[in-house]
Amino acid sequence: MSQVTKPVADRLLGLVLIGLAAFVAVQAINLEVPFSYEPVGPRAFPLGLSILLAGLSLVLVVKPGADGHWPHKALTLRLLLVLGLLLAYAMLFTRLGFIPTSLLVVAALARLFGASNGKALITGVLLSAGSYVLFTEGLGIALPTGTWLAALI
């Protein structure tokens, strides 16, 4: 089995990330809100991030790193599991609500990186509850409670 060298991997990753940046930019431009409560509107942040991502990704394409190798299979699997957990978080965030979704994903990530079941659960509870209080009380940001809880209230 042949190894792909790092310059090729860096350039491939750079091109994929440029595509992702373009997708995010198009989604940000097409974002419509019924009212505007900010001078710049909700498009500015995702559009700015997509421009930054495209610029940094272009650096990977133009000037890749030194020769290297792709990660080992175990690390690749772990990275794919992290990506899957983040996608599940995005899909379940509004349905389950911030606290339960954050608790489950943080606990799963902690287990994935070697924490015991008890430590993973404690980390999930503390991080989800703490960040909920920080966002809602400290920053005044409303977070979803979940559609399942709305039916009970």
TAVENMO-V976722 format. One record per residue. N is the residue number from 1. RES is the residue in three letters. D_CENTER is the distance of its C-alpha to the mean C-alpha in Angstrom with 1 decimal. Layout:
N;RES;D_CENTER
N;RES;D_CENTER
This chain:
1;MET;31.9
2;SER;31.2
3;GLN;28.5
4;VAL;26.5
5;THR;26.9
6;LYS;24.2
7;PRO;25.3
8;VAL;24.9
9;ALA;21.5
10;ASP;20.4
11;ARG;21.9
12;LEU;20.3
13;LEU;16.8
14;GLY;17.7
15;LEU;19.0
16;VAL;16.0
17;LEU;13.7
18;ILE;16.5
19;GLY;16.5
20;LEU;12.8
21;ALA;13.7
22;ALA;16.8
23;PHE;15.1
24;VAL;12.9
25;ALA;16.2
26;VAL;18.3
27;GLN;16.2
28;ALA;16.4
29;ILE;20.1
30;ASN;20.7
31;LEU;19.2
32;GLU;22.2
33;VAL;22.7
34;PRO;26.2
35;PHE;26.6
36;SER;25.6
37;TYR;25.4
38;GLU;24.2
39;PRO;26.3
40;VAL;23.6
41;GLY;21.9
42;PRO;18.3
43;ARG;18.1
44;ALA;18.4
45;PHE;14.9
46;PRO;12.9
47;LEU;16.0
48;GLY;16.3
49;LEU;12.8
50;SER;13.7
51;ILE;17.1
52;LEU;15.9
53;LEU;13.6
54;ALA;16.7
55;GLY;19.0
56;LEU;17.4
57;SER;17.1
58;LEU;20.7
59;VAL;21.6
60;LEU;20.4
61;VAL;22.6
62;VAL;25.6
63;LYS;25.6
64;PRO;24.1
65;GLY;24.4
66;ALA;27.4
67;ASP;28.1
68;GLY;26.1
69;HIS;25.0
70;TRP;22.0
71;PRO;20.6
72;HIS;22.8
73;LYS;22.2
74;ALA;21.2
75;LEU;18.5
76;THR;17.3
77;LEU;17.4
78;ARG;15.4
79;LEU;12.6
80;LEU;12.8
81;LEU;12.8
82;VAL;9.6
83;LEU;8.0
84;GLY;10.2
85;LEU;9.3
86;LEU;5.6
87;LEU;7.6
88;ALA;10.2
89;TYR;8.5
90;ALA;7.9
91;MET;11.4
92;LEU;13.1
93;PHE;11.9
94;THR;15.0
95;ARG;17.3
96;LEU;17.3
97;GLY;16.4
98;PHE;14.3
99;ILE;16.4
100;PRO;16.9
101;THR;13.5
102;SER;12.2
103;LEU;15.4
104;LEU;15.0
105;VAL;11.6
106;VAL;12.5
107;ALA;15.9
108;ALA;14.8
109;LEU;12.8
110;ALA;15.9
111;ARG;18.2
112;LEU;16.5
113;PHE;17.2
114;GLY;20.7
115;ALA;21.1
116;SER;23.9
117;ASN;23.5
118;GLY;24.9
119;LYS;22.8
120;ALA;19.5
121;LEU;20.8
122;ILE;21.9
123;THR;18.6
124;GLY;16.8
125;VAL;19.5
126;LEU;19.7
127;LEU;16.1
128;SER;15.6
129;ALA;19.0
130;GLY;18.9
131;SER;15.8
132;TYR;17.2
133;VAL;20.5
134;LEU;19.0
135;PHE;17.2
136;THR;20.2
137;GLU;23.1
138;GLY;22.2
139;LEU;20.3
140;GLY;21.7
141;ILE;18.6
142;ALA;19.1
143;LEU;16.5
144;PRO;17.1
145;THR;19.6
146;GLY;19.2
147;THR;21.8
148;TRP;23.4
149;LEU;24.3
150;ALA;25.5
151;ALA;28.1
152;LEU;29.5
153;ILE;29.9
